[in-house]
């Protein structure tokens, strides 16, 4: 019963994605680079890296290569 109550409470919460620039210690250049790909918050990064192919495609971008 408590699990069900927790699920119901979670459904009512309006979760807002956290901006990447808000993380401590994250290089601003990295945040700006990700923004060029439309990745500005935690929701965007989860979408951009949802599958292995997505992660591979993002990692293969020239800007992320050393």
C-alpha positions in Angstrom: 0.0 0.0 0.0 2.8 2.4 0.8 4.4 1.7 -2.6 1.1 2.6 -4.3 0.9 5.8 -2.2 4.4 6.7 -3.3 3.6 6.2 -6.9 0.5 8.4 -6.7 2.5 11.1 -5.0 5.2 10.9 -7.6 2.6 11.3 -10.4 1.4 14.6 -8.9 4.9 16.1 -8.7 5.9 18.4 -11.4 9.6 17.5 -11.9 11.6 20.2 -13.6 14.8 19.3 -15.4 17.9 20.6 -13.8 20.1 22.9 -16.0 23.6 21.5 -16.7 25.1 24.9 -15.9 23.8 24.4 -12.3 26.1 21.5 -11.6 29.1 22.4 -9.5 32.5 21.7 -11.1 31.2 21.3 -14.6 33.3 23.2 -17.1 31.3 26.0 -18.8 32.9 25.2 -22.1 31.5 21.7 -21.9 28.0 23.1 -21.0 28.2 25.4 -24.0 29.3 22.6 -26.3 26.4 20.4 -25.2 24.1 23.4 -25.8 25.1 23.5 -29.4 23.5 20.0 -29.7 20.3 21.2 -27.9 21.4 19.6 -24.6 20.8 22.2 -21.8 19.4 20.2 -18.9 19.1 16.7 -17.4 16.1 15.9 -19.4 17.8 16.7 -22.7 20.9 14.7 -21.8 18.7 11.6 -20.9 17.0 12.0 -24.3 20.2 12.5 -26.2 21.8 9.4 -24.7 18.8 7.1 -24.5 20.3 4.3 -26.5 23.7 3.0 -27.2 23.5 4.3 -30.8 22.6 7.7 -29.5 25.6 7.7 -27.1 27.9 6.5 -29.9 26.7 9.2 -32.3 27.1 12.0 -29.8 30.6 10.7 -28.8 31.7 10.6 -32.4 31.0 14.3 -33.0 34.3 16.0 -33.9 34.0 18.4 -31.0 34.1 15.6 -28.5 37.2 13.9 -29.9 40.6 14.7 -28.5 
